[in-house]
Amino acid sequence: MVRWIVLVLVLVPFCQVVAQHGMSRTEFYRKLEAYFDRELIGDLDKSFSREDYQFYSWDAGDYSGDGNDDLICTVRRTSDKSKRMYVYLFVDIDGFLTQLAIKEYRFIELPLEVGVVVRYGVCYITQKLQQFDWSITGYRFDGVALIEVTSFRTRRVGSYTLEQTFTYPRLERHERWTQTRTGNPLLERRCSVTPIYPRGFLLSHGYQRRARMTSVDYVERGSFYWEGPADCSLSLAGAYDSAYLYLALEVRDDQLVLAACDSCIADRWSCGLISTVQIRLSLALRSVVKKEDLRCVINLMHRLSG
């Protein structure tokens, strides 16, 4: 019995040392042969021309949507004594593994605290920010640019755990509070986030201008009879200049009632079960917004029902 205890005490530190040192370039290339031809693996020499690179986490999968495997890996130089880690992203473009981006991260104790994985057409980068505090960021290459599609963060707040997820293509945010000890959910919230850009601003590729609320989560009443976005949905965009805040709302419903407050003008459209009506409202609000005017806009967004 004593011999087994001694054996375990010797092996565990050895395994930790190996994990901290990562793989050499030769070992890493050998593992890639199960996914890529040697010609494609040779393309990596342009980025890793020296032998002092150490490779830790890596994964191969398609995150560019062309059906071919791409590559993501975490790398550290042997001579680097700091806690910096670099994430390299490579995409198969016309039969060449092309370096797409390099992102710098920092670990706290171990290099493996920065990890990568490719799932469902997205490459994810995980980072430990501090004890009980992690972040996960997802990227996708659409043939033009590397787009951040989602970000997730979890952290400890007293005896509770907060999880936050932001989905950028849909401009949706999800928050969830749970008891850390039991895991029981306490509060969950979903919402849309509308970006407000300077008026006349031209968006770069990959950015969204309009938030679209097309799920049953935004239907306050009558959700049992909700039949889809054509039945009841809302989209919202915003802009600003030196004097005004502009909100452009597009409401779609087969039976829309604008009765947001007592002082608002209410009307009713009855268009049958098949035909729909689109109402486009452009609201120009001064920089100092009256509370009753702002309440009308908020109530309009929350009172949509089928």
Legacy VTK file of the C-alpha trace (Angstrom):
# vtk DataFile Version 3.0
C-alpha trace
ASCII
DATASET POLYDATA
POINTS 306 float
0.000 0.000 0.000
2.851 2.364 0.792
4.439 1.758 -2.629
1.272 2.836 -4.482
1.111 6.101 -2.546
4.717 6.922 -3.392
4.114 6.182 -7.084
1.192 8.600 -7.270
3.115 11.371 -5.565
5.874 11.048 -8.154
3.699 10.869 -11.266
1.287 13.745 -10.632
3.918 16.529 -10.579
5.487 15.043 -13.698
2.178 15.236 -15.592
1.718 18.876 -14.565
5.173 19.784 -15.820
4.499 18.177 -19.196
1.171 20.001 -19.531
2.760 23.343 -18.709
5.495 22.908 -21.324
3.126 22.081 -24.184
4.163 20.464 -27.451
7.066 21.200 -29.710
6.517 22.228 -33.314
7.403 18.731 -34.549
4.944 17.071 -32.177
2.229 19.540 -33.114
2.706 19.012 -36.858
2.530 15.262 -36.342
-0.908 15.573 -34.712
-2.158 17.769 -37.558
-1.501 15.024 -40.133
-4.840 13.439 -39.177
-6.632 16.569 -40.466
-4.455 18.250 -43.099
-2.200 17.280 -45.971
1.499 17.819 -45.428
1.483 20.638 -47.979
-1.031 22.568 -45.888
0.876 21.849 -42.696
3.970 23.251 -44.376
2.146 26.568 -44.789
2.400 27.009 -41.018
6.175 27.490 -41.305
5.510 31.054 -42.432
4.120 31.784 -38.967
6.247 29.365 -36.917
9.651 29.577 -38.537
11.635 28.852 -35.362
11.802 25.834 -33.089
11.185 27.631 -29.799
7.380 27.649 -30.156
5.336 25.649 -27.645
1.789 24.604 -28.589
-0.888 23.982 -25.981
-4.588 23.950 -26.897
-5.648 23.501 -30.532
-8.545 22.309 -32.669
-9.361 21.764 -36.327
-12.789 22.377 -37.836
-14.680 24.495 -40.314
-15.436 28.003 -39.044
-15.351 29.672 -42.477
-18.362 27.863 -43.957
-16.608 26.367 -46.991
-16.656 22.746 -45.808
-12.867 22.560 -45.284
-11.147 22.255 -41.923
-9.582 25.383 -40.474
-7.156 25.611 -37.561
-6.925 27.484 -34.270
-4.156 27.022 -31.686
-2.611 28.631 -28.614
1.128 29.304 -28.768
3.838 30.508 -26.429
7.517 31.181 -27.044
9.910 29.204 -24.860
11.993 32.307 -24.240
8.949 34.309 -23.125
8.940 34.466 -19.314
5.761 36.516 -19.080
2.206 35.129 -18.874
1.310 36.032 -22.424
-0.393 33.536 -24.737
-1.083 33.989 -28.431
-4.025 32.492 -30.296
-3.384 31.892 -34.004
-6.290 31.485 -36.419
-5.716 29.836 -39.804
-8.277 29.402 -42.581
-8.103 27.137 -45.624
-8.256 29.569 -48.554
-7.833 28.059 -52.018
-5.868 25.124 -50.627
-3.527 27.158 -48.429
-3.628 27.443 -44.635
-3.637 31.225 -44.413
-3.000 33.076 -41.177
-6.130 35.075 -40.430
-5.421 36.719 -37.073
-3.270 36.661 -33.933
-4.866 37.505 -30.589
-2.979 38.089 -27.351
-4.220 36.773 -23.997
-2.795 36.359 -20.513
-3.059 33.431 -18.153
-2.990 33.535 -14.350
-1.287 30.301 -13.299
-1.192 27.822 -16.193
-1.007 28.334 -19.986
-3.928 25.903 -20.362
-6.209 28.556 -18.872
-6.424 29.870 -22.442
-8.140 27.229 -24.562
-9.711 26.911 -28.004
-12.327 24.710 -29.658
-14.278 24.659 -32.942
-17.970 23.755 -32.751
-20.990 24.323 -35.020
-19.120 26.551 -37.472
-17.669 28.833 -34.787
-14.233 28.887 -33.162
-14.314 29.631 -29.438
-11.550 31.066 -27.260
-11.786 30.474 -23.504
-9.870 32.541 -20.962
-9.716 32.478 -17.194
-9.899 36.090 -15.996
-9.627 35.344 -12.296
-10.843 32.769 -9.783
-14.444 31.772 -10.709
-14.388 34.257 -13.602
-14.229 32.949 -17.178
-14.961 34.333 -20.628
-15.691 32.575 -23.928
-15.639 34.441 -27.241
-16.799 32.962 -30.543
-15.591 33.980 -34.018
-16.584 33.105 -37.568
-14.909 33.966 -40.865
-17.470 34.845 -43.567
-15.004 35.111 -46.449
-14.459 38.838 -45.924
-13.736 39.444 -42.240
-13.358 37.651 -38.926
-16.602 38.417 -37.094
-17.215 38.114 -33.366
-20.538 36.300 -33.156
-20.943 35.603 -29.448
-19.422 36.343 -26.062
-20.074 34.547 -22.785
-18.904 35.396 -19.282
-19.499 33.764 -15.936
-18.428 35.165 -12.569
-19.048 34.700 -8.871
-20.916 37.449 -7.019
-21.059 36.556 -3.345
-23.034 33.322 -3.035
-24.474 33.711 -6.543
-23.222 32.995 -10.071
-23.929 35.365 -12.955
-23.852 34.140 -16.569
-24.035 36.673 -19.401
-24.291 35.872 -23.110
-24.331 38.345 -25.989
-25.149 37.237 -29.540
-23.953 39.952 -31.895
-25.648 39.001 -35.213
-29.054 39.058 -33.487
-28.136 41.777 -30.961
-29.529 39.658 -28.131
-28.422 39.546 -24.508
-29.148 36.797 -21.996
-28.482 37.003 -18.242
-28.926 34.214 -15.721
-28.459 34.296 -11.936
-28.148 31.047 -9.982
-27.239 29.975 -6.467
-23.644 28.807 -6.643
-23.984 26.050 -4.056
-27.173 24.444 -5.389
-27.272 25.636 -9.000
-30.927 26.645 -8.628
-31.913 29.466 -11.013
-33.027 32.713 -9.399
-33.424 35.184 -12.255
-33.288 34.927 -16.030
-33.644 37.752 -18.509
-33.527 38.048 -22.286
-33.461 41.336 -24.124
-32.460 42.984 -27.374
-29.796 45.673 -27.490
-30.186 48.466 -30.032
-26.931 50.159 -31.107
-27.065 53.933 -31.469
-24.653 55.230 -34.130
-23.871 58.814 -35.212
-26.271 59.952 -37.898
-24.911 59.198 -41.361
-22.302 56.799 -40.002
-21.359 54.042 -42.457
-21.073 50.683 -40.714
-18.172 48.381 -41.374
-18.748 44.849 -42.596
-20.196 42.556 -39.938
-21.848 45.211 -37.782
-25.615 45.285 -37.275
-27.713 48.446 -37.432
-31.185 47.185 -36.505
-32.303 44.980 -33.598
-35.034 42.539 -34.594
-37.376 41.156 -31.948
-38.899 38.169 -33.680
-39.351 35.598 -30.915
-42.242 34.828 -28.590
-40.177 36.110 -25.640
-41.149 39.679 -26.569
-44.899 39.022 -26.761
-46.321 40.229 -23.462
-49.915 39.047 -23.963
-51.505 36.547 -26.310
-48.301 34.523 -26.702
-50.285 31.280 -26.841
-51.805 32.420 -30.136
-48.566 33.827 -31.554
-47.862 32.300 -34.986
-44.501 33.806 -35.855
-42.797 37.095 -36.786
-45.444 37.862 -39.413
-48.062 37.744 -36.677
-46.253 40.054 -34.284
-42.693 41.415 -34.381
-40.698 44.584 -33.944
-37.414 45.976 -35.213
-35.647 49.032 -33.875
-32.746 51.183 -35.062
-31.273 54.368 -33.681
-29.030 57.299 -34.511
-28.040 60.610 -32.975
-26.573 63.999 -33.801
-25.711 67.076 -31.762
-29.369 67.942 -31.133
-31.557 64.853 -31.519
-31.878 61.175 -30.788
-33.610 59.305 -33.619
-35.472 56.030 -33.156
-36.877 54.157 -36.161
-39.410 51.486 -35.211
-40.926 48.973 -37.591
-43.921 47.169 -36.119
-45.563 44.257 -37.875
-48.812 42.740 -36.661
-52.066 41.504 -38.160
-53.997 43.489 -35.537
-52.070 46.376 -34.043
-53.390 48.636 -31.267
-51.335 51.692 -30.311
-52.638 52.378 -26.818
-49.401 53.015 -24.985
-50.610 55.654 -22.474
-53.619 57.830 -21.662
-52.333 60.862 -23.570
-51.210 58.968 -26.688
-53.369 58.859 -29.800
-54.682 55.313 -30.181
-55.863 53.659 -33.358
-56.740 50.187 -34.560
-56.131 48.352 -37.834
-58.105 45.195 -38.634
-56.507 43.506 -41.618
-57.804 39.957 -41.332
-55.822 36.853 -40.522
-53.646 36.726 -43.626
-52.834 40.289 -44.582
-50.450 42.275 -42.380
-49.689 45.903 -41.852
-46.315 47.537 -41.390
-46.124 50.717 -39.414
-42.977 52.775 -39.739
-42.525 55.343 -37.041
-39.630 57.803 -36.999
-39.358 59.486 -33.636
-37.080 62.487 -33.222
-36.488 63.049 -29.527
-34.552 65.998 -28.175
-31.453 65.345 -26.121
-33.523 66.091 -22.988
-36.423 63.668 -23.348
-39.659 64.201 -21.468
-40.464 61.313 -19.189
-43.990 60.890 -20.550
-42.703 60.762 -24.148
-40.081 58.167 -23.273
-42.710 56.135 -21.414
-44.852 56.056 -24.560
-41.981 54.585 -26.573
-41.157 51.986 -23.910
-44.790 50.965 -23.505
-45.184 50.641 -27.257
-42.277 48.194 -27.357
-43.652 46.111 -24.477
-47.368 46.045 -25.299
-47.159 44.331 -28.679
-49.375 41.273 -28.666
-50.967 39.013 -31.248
LINES 1 307
306 0 1 2 3 4 5 6 7 8 9 10 11 12 13 14 15 16 17 18 19 20 21 22 23 24 25 26 27 28 29 30 31 32 33 34 35 36 37 38 39 40 41 42 43 44 45 46 47 48 49 50 51 52 53 54 55 56 57 58 59 60 61 62 63 64 65 66 67 68 69 70 71 72 73 74 75 76 77 78 79 80 81 82 83 84 85 86 87 88 89 90 91 92 93 94 95 96 97 98 99 100 101 102 103 104 105 106 107 108 109 110 111 112 113 114 115 116 117 118 119 120 121 122 123 124 125 126 127 128 129 130 131 132 133 134 135 136 137 138 139 140 141 142 143 144 145 146 147 148 149 150 151 152 153 154 155 156 157 158 159 160 161 162 163 164 165 166 167 168 169 170 171 172 173 174 175 176 177 178 179 180 181 182 183 184 185 186 187 188 189 190 191 192 193 194 195 196 197 198 199 200 201 202 203 204 205 206 207 208 209 210 211 212 213 214 215 216 217 218 219 220 221 222 223 224 225 226 227 228 229 230 231 232 233 234 235 236 237 238 239 240 241 242 243 244 245 246 247 248 249 250 251 252 253 254 255 256 257 258 259 260 261 262 263 264 265 266 267 268 269 270 271 272 273 274 275 276 277 278 279 280 281 282 283 284 285 286 287 288 289 290 291 292 293 294 295 296 297 298 299 300 301 302 303 304 305
